[in-house]
Amino acid sequence: MNKLICVSLAAVMATASGAALAGKDDMHNDKSMKDKDLSMMSADSTIASWPKVPKEVAMKTIQKYGQPNEVTPTMLMWHDNGPWKHTIIFREEVQHDFPVAHTDVMQQFIAYKAPLDKYDDMAMYDGSVVVERTNGMISARCDKEEANFLAINLANDVATGKRSVDEARKFYAETVTKLMAGEKPPYTQALQFNVSTAATADPDMPATRN
């Protein structure tokens, strides 16, 4: 009799435990779905009042890479999306007239270590290309991903000595013209070099030593 009672209690406890675990899984799944829905609602509601260009770029990026990892009233941010370490869409537009007038709203980053003696050349080539020595990154800021691919590919050409500043600027202008005509030049479709997997950050060194 006692044995039967023990067996019955064990069965009840096992059932209850299974139900509890299933309940936790359901709660976790519900939370994940709610978080995803909240992110979607948050991103959509955030960009609803944005100006036309950043709003369109944000919608296109969401369509390609899914919902952003971070949402604020002034920007959306993705991490490790496609070839990019970070992608940021800004509400604020920055006027940029090279090679044709447009506004910069989309900034995309990769890990990169540029030669120190090439920083000036890279800045002269394109003011919307930003090289960050300390954290070891390079980014391009434009109004479309294709232009960011082009900008960073050419920045690498300048950094490695493949093209001069003038040659890079001329190639950029010619390639954008092709892109606007509906063509898909390789430099606008993907990075044309291997992104470093080694450490690219340069913390420098103290000015004084104890």
Backbone as CSV, one residue per row, in Angstrom:
resi,resn,N_x,N_y,N_z,CA_x,CA_y,CA_z,C_x,C_y,C_z
1,MET,0.832,-1.206,0.000,0.000,0.000,0.000,0.865,1.253,0.000
2,ASN,1.843,1.299,0.931,2.753,2.439,0.989,3.533,2.584,-0.302
3,LYS,3.894,1.436,-0.894,4.655,1.447,-2.146,3.836,2.090,-3.255
4,LEU,2.531,1.740,-3.292,1.654,2.295,-4.307,1.509,3.807,-4.138
5,ILE,1.417,4.247,-2.863,1.297,5.670,-2.581,2.538,6.414,-3.036
6,CYS,3.731,5.822,-2.781,4.996,6.450,-3.185,5.083,6.590,-4.701
7,VAL,4.677,5.486,-5.376,4.707,5.522,-6.836,3.773,6.598,-7.361
8,SER,2.599,6.707,-6.767,1.628,7.701,-7.203,2.139,9.111,-6.972
9,LEU,2.755,9.336,-5.796,3.324,10.650,-5.498,4.427,11.015,-6.483
10,ALA,5.256,10.030,-6.816,6.350,10.278,-7.762,5.803,10.666,-9.124
11,ALA,4.726,9.976,-9.525,4.126,10.273,-10.824,3.547,11.675,-10.845
12,VAL,2.884,12.035,-9.743,2.304,13.370,-9.655,3.386,14.431,-9.692
13,MET,4.477,14.202,-8.932,5.576,15.169,-8.898,6.226,15.309,-10.261
14,ALA,6.402,14.182,-10.964,7.012,14.220,-12.291,6.140,15.005,-13.266
15,THR,4.838,14.761,-13.169,3.902,15.479,-14.038,3.932,16.977,-13.760
16,ALA,3.933,17.301,-12.459,3.966,18.711,-12.068,5.248,19.377,-12.520
17,SER,6.384,18.628,-12.375,7.675,19.169,-12.779,7.708,19.417,-14.278
18,GLY,7.159,18.432,-15.032,7.115,18.587,-16.485,6.266,19.768,-16.897
19,ALA,5.148,19.930,-16.200,4.261,21.047,-16.504,4.937,22.372,-16.188
20,ALA,5.689,22.385,-15.079,6.385,23.613,-14.698,7.434,23.981,-15.727
21,LEU,8.208,22.963,-16.192,9.232,23.220,-17.203,8.604,23.703,-18.506
22,ALA,7.498,23.044,-18.874,6.804,23.454,-20.095,6.293,24.876,-19.956
23,GLY,5.810,25.173,-18.749,5.334,26.532,-18.501,6.443,27.546,-18.633
24,LYS,7.637,27.201,-18.120,8.783,28.101,-18.243,9.171,28.305,-19.694
25,ASP,9.155,27.187,-20.464,9.479,27.305,-21.894,8.480,28.204,-22.602
26,ASP,7.190,28.011,-22.276,6.159,28.835,-22.895,6.348,30.303,-22.537
27,MET,6.684,30.545,-21.248,6.901,31.919,-20.806,8.085,32.543,-21.530
28,HIS,9.179,31.722,-21.705,10.369,32.209,-22.400,10.044,32.542,-23.849
29,ASN,9.283,31.613,-24.498,8.917,31.847,-25.896,8.012,33.069,-26.028
30,ASP,7.069,33.184,-25.068,6.178,34.345,-25.092,6.966,35.630,-24.924
31,LYS,7.971,35.604,-24.013,8.778,36.793,-23.764,9.573,37.171,-25.005
32,SER,10.150,36.137,-25.674,10.924,36.398,-26.887,10.052,37.022,-27.969
33,MET,8.835,36.477,-28.112,7.920,37.001,-29.119,7.487,38.419,-28.773
34,LYS,7.236,38.655,-27.477,6.831,39.989,-27.049,7.963,40.988,-27.255
35,ASP,9.224,40.550,-26.935,10.375,41.430,-27.141,10.530,41.785,-28.608
36,LYS,10.330,40.768,-29.482,10.449,40.999,-30.915,9.354,41.953,-31.385
37,ASP,8.110,41.704,-30.912,7.003,42.572,-31.287,7.231,43.989,-30.788
38,LEU,7.769,44.102,-29.550,8.025,45.415,-28.971,9.082,46.165,-29.771
39,SER,10.144,45.401,-30.202,11.197,46.005,-31.005,10.631,46.527,-32.322
40,MET,9.759,45.710,-32.930,9.160,46.101,-34.203,8.292,47.343,-34.024
41,MET,7.473,47.313,-32.980,6.609,48.455,-32.710,7.441,49.691,-32.398
42,SER,8.518,49.475,-31.634,9.359,50.589,-31.228,10.058,51.210,-32.435
43,ALA,10.638,50.367,-33.308,11.328,50.870,-34.496,10.348,51.562,-35.436
44,ASP,9.212,50.910,-35.684,8.224,51.479,-36.603,7.685,52.808,-36.090
45,SER,7.381,52.854,-34.798,6.833,54.089,-34.245,7.892,55.186,-34.184
46,THR,9.148,54.777,-33.992,10.232,55.754,-33.928,10.456,56.441,-35.265
47,ILE,10.510,55.658,-36.336,10.828,56.233,-37.641,9.612,56.850,-38.330
48,ALA,8.427,56.670,-37.746,7.208,57.194,-38.375,7.277,58.703,-38.601
49,SER,7.927,59.407,-37.684,7.996,60.871,-37.794,9.328,61.358,-38.361
50,TRP,10.183,60.425,-38.803,11.479,60.813,-39.350,11.315,61.458,-40.726
51,PRO,12.303,62.256,-41.151,12.294,62.795,-42.515,12.327,61.675,-43.558
52,LYS,12.003,62.011,-44.777,11.831,61.014,-45.834,13.052,60.121,-46.047
53,VAL,14.236,60.708,-46.216,15.418,59.906,-46.557,15.796,58.920,-45.443
54,PRO,16.020,59.372,-44.204,16.371,58.400,-43.167,15.268,57.366,-42.928
55,LYS,14.016,57.767,-43.071,12.915,56.813,-42.899,12.975,55.714,-43.956
56,GLU,13.189,56.102,-45.212,13.262,55.115,-46.293,14.461,54.186,-46.124
57,VAL,15.606,54.755,-45.727,16.805,53.941,-45.518,16.586,52.977,-44.354
58,ALA,15.945,53.434,-43.296,15.664,52.578,-42.139,14.752,51.421,-42.532
59,MET,13.707,51.708,-43.293,12.768,50.661,-43.705,13.458,49.624,-44.587
60,LYS,14.315,50.092,-45.478,15.042,49.169,-46.356,16.006,48.300,-45.551
61,THR,16.647,48.878,-44.546,17.592,48.121,-43.725,16.867,47.093,-42.861
62,ILE,15.712,47.459,-42.324,14.900,46.513,-41.547,14.464,45.352,-42.429
63,GLN,14.079,45.653,-43.657,13.655,44.613,-44.588,14.793,43.630,-44.874
64,LYS,16.028,44.131,-44.951,17.165,43.267,-45.269,17.729,42.544,-44.050
65,TYR,17.875,43.257,-42.923,18.569,42.696,-41.774,17.676,42.403,-40.563
66,GLY,16.382,42.679,-40.679,15.496,42.446,-39.552,15.484,43.629,-38.597
67,GLN,14.850,43.426,-37.456,14.696,44.504,-36.492,16.043,44.905,-35.879
68,PRO,16.217,46.193,-35.592,17.483,46.652,-34.997,17.671,46.133,-33.580
69,ASN,18.928,46.073,-33.151,19.233,45.661,-31.780,18.992,46.772,-30.770
70,GLU,19.102,48.018,-31.235,18.896,49.151,-30.350,18.077,50.222,-31.067
71,VAL,17.172,50.816,-30.315,16.311,51.860,-30.861,16.304,53.057,-29.919
72,THR,16.585,54.235,-30.438,16.453,55.476,-29.674,15.651,56.446,-30.541
73,PRO,15.224,57.564,-30.003,14.463,58.515,-30.817,15.242,59.055,-32.019
74,THR,16.575,58.983,-31.961,17.378,59.593,-33.020,18.173,58.603,-33.862
75,MET,18.123,57.311,-33.524,18.888,56.344,-34.317,18.404,54.913,-34.111
76,LEU,18.680,54.086,-35.101,18.508,52.637,-35.011,19.892,52.019,-35.173
77,MET,20.151,50.920,-34.435,21.474,50.302,-34.530,21.363,48.782,-34.610
78,TRP,22.144,48.206,-35.524,22.271,46.758,-35.668,23.710,46.374,-35.313
79,HIS,23.900,45.184,-34.756,25.227,44.680,-34.452,25.465,43.381,-35.231
80,ASP,26.657,43.264,-35.809,27.049,42.046,-36.532,25.996,41.650,-37.574
81,ASN,25.578,42.609,-38.375,24.623,42.323,-39.445,25.372,42.216,-40.775
82,GLY,25.284,41.037,-41.372,26.012,40.804,-42.615,27.505,40.989,-42.394
83,PRO,28.184,41.732,-43.271,29.633,41.929,-43.114,29.987,43.029,-42.118
84,TRP,28.979,43.688,-41.556,29.218,44.878,-40.741,29.302,44.571,-39.256
85,LYS,30.218,45.250,-38.586,30.291,45.148,-37.129,29.142,45.921,-36.492
86,HIS,28.845,47.080,-37.050,27.699,47.883,-36.616,27.097,48.585,-37.829
87,THR,25.805,48.796,-37.779,25.123,49.646,-38.744,24.234,50.601,-37.959
88,ILE,24.344,51.887,-38.254,23.523,52.896,-37.576,22.789,53.730,-38.622
89,ILE,21.477,53.886,-38.437,20.691,54.809,-39.249,20.350,56.000,-38.360
90,PHE,20.744,57.186,-38.787,20.506,58.397,-38.010,19.278,59.148,-38.523
91,ARG,18.531,59.727,-37.601,17.421,60.596,-37.976,17.952,61.888,-38.610
92,GLU,19.052,62.390,-38.054,19.627,63.637,-38.545,20.396,63.406,-39.841
93,GLU,20.151,64.241,-40.819,20.831,64.152,-42.104,22.011,65.114,-42.141
94,VAL,23.122,64.650,-42.712,24.308,65.488,-42.867,24.530,65.718,-44.358
95,GLN,24.549,66.957,-44.761,24.723,67.279,-46.179,26.112,66.874,-46.673
96,HIS,26.138,66.200,-47.833,27.396,65.757,-48.432,27.260,65.908,-49.949
97,ASP,28.130,66.658,-50.560,27.983,66.986,-51.980,28.902,66.199,-52.914
98,PHE,29.669,65.256,-52.381,30.534,64.431,-53.236,29.978,63.022,-53.317
99,PRO,29.899,62.419,-54.501,30.196,63.002,-55.818,29.003,63.769,-56.389
100,VAL,27.810,63.565,-55.771,26.628,64.364,-56.101,25.960,64.724,-54.781
101,ALA,25.147,65.756,-54.796,24.504,66.203,-53.556,23.570,65.126,-52.990
102,HIS,23.740,64.839,-51.712,22.886,63.882,-51.004,23.055,64.143,-49.511
103,THR,22.368,63.383,-48.695,22.566,63.495,-47.250,23.043,62.160,-46.695
104,ASP,23.979,62.219,-45.764,24.495,61.016,-45.099,23.610,60.672,-43.906
105,VAL,23.080,59.443,-43.884,22.237,59.014,-42.765,22.590,57.611,-42.273
106,MET,23.373,56.866,-43.047,23.656,55.455,-42.739,25.160,55.256,-42.553
107,GLN,25.559,54.883,-41.348,26.967,54.663,-41.049,27.203,53.186,-40.754
108,GLN,28.206,52.597,-41.422,28.487,51.167,-41.260,29.969,50.947,-40.987
109,PHE,30.249,50.034,-40.069,31.591,49.846,-39.520,32.115,48.436,-39.779
110,ILE,33.443,48.350,-39.942,34.132,47.054,-39.921,35.413,47.223,-39.091
111,ALA,35.949,46.104,-38.636,37.247,46.135,-37.948,38.324,46.441,-38.981
112,TYR,39.221,47.363,-38.647,40.224,47.774,-39.643,41.376,48.484,-38.944
113,LYS,42.587,48.203,-39.407,43.774,48.890,-38.889,44.489,49.560,-40.050
114,ALA,44.379,50.866,-40.128,44.966,51.622,-41.237,46.388,52.048,-40.904
115,PRO,47.271,52.082,-41.895,48.624,52.600,-41.674,48.554,54.061,-41.235
116,LEU,49.310,54.420,-40.233,49.231,55.779,-39.694,49.584,56.841,-40.732
117,ASP,50.490,56.516,-41.639,50.895,57.513,-42.629,49.888,57.664,-43.771
118,LYS,48.776,56.933,-43.709,47.745,57.021,-44.751,46.482,57.738,-44.275
119,TYR,46.460,58.146,-43.002,45.254,58.773,-42.465,44.876,60.042,-43.237
120,ASP,45.860,60.893,-43.528,45.576,62.138,-44.241,45.016,61.851,-45.633
121,ASP,45.609,60.892,-46.329,45.139,60.549,-47.667,43.704,60.021,-47.627
122,MET,43.402,59.199,-46.641,42.062,58.622,-46.534,41.026,59.702,-46.249
123,ALA,41.415,60.703,-45.449,40.506,61.809,-45.148,40.304,62.692,-46.375
124,MET,41.373,62.909,-47.143,41.252,63.730,-48.355,40.419,63.030,-49.420
125,TYR,40.488,61.715,-49.450,39.718,60.953,-50.430,38.214,61.110,-50.192
126,ASP,37.765,60.971,-48.943,36.324,61.061,-48.659,36.120,61.443,-47.201
127,GLY,35.519,62.612,-46.971,35.302,63.087,-45.610,34.275,62.300,-44.837
128,SER,33.504,61.437,-45.500,32.521,60.610,-44.805,33.065,59.233,-44.450
129,VAL,34.330,59.005,-44.735,35.025,57.802,-44.269,35.760,58.171,-42.986
130,VAL,35.490,57.430,-41.929,36.068,57.727,-40.623,36.944,56.560,-40.169
131,VAL,38.212,56.855,-39.916,39.148,55.840,-39.434,39.369,56.071,-37.943
132,GLU,39.125,55.049,-37.145,39.260,55.149,-35.697,40.424,54.273,-35.234
133,ARG,41.519,54.924,-34.902,42.731,54.204,-34.529,42.576,53.455,-33.208
134,THR,42.020,54.114,-32.200,41.981,53.522,-30.861,41.169,52.235,-30.810
135,ASN,39.965,52.256,-31.351,39.158,51.024,-31.291,39.281,50.173,-32.547
136,GLY,40.128,50.584,-33.473,40.444,49.737,-34.619,39.285,49.491,-35.565
137,MET,38.645,50.569,-36.010,37.537,50.420,-36.946,37.603,51.481,-38.035
138,ILE,36.915,51.194,-39.111,36.711,52.174,-40.171,35.226,52.145,-40.502
139,SER,34.677,53.308,-40.826,33.267,53.362,-41.182,33.071,54.297,-42.364
140,ALA,31.951,54.114,-43.028,31.539,55.019,-44.104,30.116,55.440,-43.808
141,ARG,29.813,56.684,-44.134,28.472,57.218,-43.872,27.921,57.826,-45.154
142,CYS,26.800,57.265,-45.624,26.183,57.742,-46.863,24.674,57.567,-46.761
143,ASP,23.989,57.464,-47.906,22.541,57.291,-47.876,22.116,55.914,-48.354
144,LYS,23.091,55.047,-48.656,22.760,53.691,-49.073,23.943,52.756,-48.819
145,GLU,23.650,51.490,-48.603,24.681,50.511,-48.287,25.665,50.334,-49.442
146,GLU,25.165,50.372,-50.664,26.046,50.190,-51.824,27.148,51.250,-51.845
147,ALA,26.788,52.472,-51.506,27.775,53.556,-51.481,28.771,53.358,-50.343
148,ASN,28.325,52.780,-49.235,29.249,52.512,-48.132,30.246,51.412,-48.497
149,PHE,29.779,50.384,-49.198,30.708,49.371,-49.705,31.766,50.032,-50.592
150,LEU,31.301,50.861,-51.510,32.203,51.537,-52.440,33.211,52.403,-51.687
151,ALA,32.721,53.182,-50.724,33.595,54.092,-49.983,34.678,53.350,-49.212
152,ILE,34.310,52.264,-48.558,35.294,51.531,-47.758,36.246,50.740,-48.656
153,ASN,35.743,50.178,-49.746,36.634,49.469,-50.670,37.703,50.410,-51.219
154,LEU,37.303,51.614,-51.576,38.268,52.577,-52.105,39.180,53.124,-51.014
155,ALA,38.665,53.261,-49.798,39.512,53.681,-48.680,40.617,52.656,-48.456
156,ASN,40.270,51.383,-48.594,41.286,50.334,-48.471,42.294,50.418,-49.617
157,ASP,41.826,50.734,-50.815,42.738,50.909,-51.950,43.734,52.035,-51.669
158,VAL,43.250,53.130,-51.087,44.135,54.245,-50.751,45.113,53.841,-49.654
159,ALA,44.612,53.142,-48.646,45.451,52.741,-47.518,46.551,51.772,-47.933
160,THR,46.267,50.939,-48.918,47.241,49.939,-49.351,48.084,50.405,-50.527
161,GLY,47.829,51.630,-51.002,48.623,52.163,-52.099,48.176,51.719,-53.476
162,LYS,47.028,51.064,-53.556,46.537,50.603,-54.850,46.076,51.772,-55.716
163,ARG,45.513,52.819,-55.079,45.064,54.004,-55.805,45.502,55.251,-55.057
164,SER,45.728,56.306,-55.801,45.995,57.608,-55.192,44.675,58.236,-54.770
165,VAL,44.733,59.354,-54.053,43.524,60.063,-53.648,42.710,60.464,-54.875
166,ASP,43.357,61.053,-55.862,42.655,61.501,-57.067,42.050,60.325,-57.835
167,GLU,42.798,59.248,-57.928,42.292,58.064,-58.635,41.072,57.476,-57.922
168,ALA,41.121,57.454,-56.597,40.003,56.919,-55.823,38.757,57.779,-55.995
169,ARG,38.934,59.101,-55.955,37.796,60.004,-56.109,37.183,59.886,-57.514
170,LYS,38.025,59.758,-58.513,37.527,59.611,-59.881,36.767,58.297,-60.033
171,PHE,37.317,57.219,-59.490,36.669,55.905,-59.576,35.338,55.933,-58.830
172,TYR,35.328,56.608,-57.681,34.089,56.707,-56.892,32.988,57.384,-57.714
173,ALA,33.317,58.530,-58.309,32.329,59.281,-59.076,31.821,58.466,-60.272
174,GLU,32.726,57.807,-60.973,32.336,56.997,-62.137,31.451,55.830,-61.714
175,THR,31.787,55.218,-60.579,31.036,54.042,-60.125,29.646,54.431,-59.631
176,VAL,29.533,55.569,-58.959,28.219,56.041,-58.508,27.325,56.339,-59.709
177,THR,27.889,56.875,-60.762,27.118,57.132,-61.977,26.547,55.829,-62.536
178,LYS,27.357,54.783,-62.540,26.903,53.461,-63.000,25.824,52.915,-62.074
179,LEU,26.015,53.090,-60.769,25.047,52.612,-59.789,23.696,53.302,-59.981
180,MET,23.723,54.598,-60.216,22.494,55.363,-60.415,21.796,54.975,-61.721
181,ALA,22.571,54.420,-62.661,22.006,53.991,-63.949,21.447,52.569,-63.871
182,GLY,21.528,51.951,-62.690,20.971,50.615,-62.514,21.977,49.491,-62.566
183,GLU,23.243,49.805,-62.783,24.272,48.778,-62.793,24.658,48.393,-61.351
184,LYS,25.366,47.261,-61.234,25.792,46.793,-59.917,27.286,46.480,-59.936
185,PRO,28.118,47.509,-59.961,29.568,47.279,-59.967,30.000,46.511,-58.714
186,PRO,30.982,45.617,-58.833,31.427,44.802,-57.705,31.786,45.609,-56.455
187,TYR,32.381,46.782,-56.642,32.794,47.583,-55.489,31.601,48.081,-54.671
188,THR,30.390,48.016,-55.230,29.192,48.478,-54.519,28.389,47.326,-53.909
189,GLN,28.830,46.092,-54.149,28.029,44.941,-53.731,28.588,44.196,-52.527
190,ALA,29.869,44.318,-52.287,30.490,43.587,-51.178,31.887,44.135,-50.943
191,LEU,32.443,43.829,-49.792,33.829,44.210,-49.520,34.746,43.419,-50.436
192,GLN,35.715,44.081,-51.033,36.616,43.456,-51.992,37.940,43.045,-51.350
193,PHE,37.972,42.984,-50.033,39.172,42.549,-49.313,38.723,41.794,-48.075
194,ASN,39.630,41.030,-47.510,39.307,40.249,-46.320,39.391,41.131,-45.070
195,VAL,38.330,41.123,-44.284,38.321,41.873,-43.029,39.204,41.155,-42.021
196,SER,40.051,41.901,-41.346,40.998,41.312,-40.405,40.280,40.609,-39.257
197,THR,40.773,39.419,-38.929,40.257,38.691,-37.767,41.187,38.863,-36.570
198,ALA,42.323,39.520,-36.800,43.265,39.802,-35.714,42.834,41.074,-34.991
199,ALA,43.461,41.350,-33.868,43.142,42.557,-33.110,43.515,43.788,-33.926
200,THR,42.596,44.725,-34.041,42.846,45.939,-34.817,42.924,47.188,-33.931
201,ALA,42.529,47.064,-32.680,42.548,48.220,-31.775,43.980,48.638,-31.448
202,ASP,44.164,49.928,-31.224,45.472,50.464,-30.854,45.290,51.402,-29.650
203,PRO,45.446,50.878,-28.420,45.234,51.695,-27.226,46.338,52.711,-26.982
204,ASP,47.389,52.693,-27.816,48.511,53.616,-27.683,49.262,53.328,-26.368
205,MET,49.914,54.344,-25.795,50.678,54.111,-24.566,50.640,55.374,-23.702
206,PRO,50.848,55.233,-22.415,50.819,56.408,-21.526,51.896,57.418,-21.906
207,ALA,51.596,58.697,-21.727,52.558,59.755,-22.015,53.658,59.802,-20.958
208,THR,53.310,59.365,-19.740,54.285,59.319,-18.647,54.264,57.939,-18.011
209,ARG,55.357,57.571,-17.437,55.434,56.270,-16.762,55.808,56.476,-15.291
210,ASN,55.170,55.688,-14.452,55.472,55.788,-13.014,56.829,55.136,-12.715
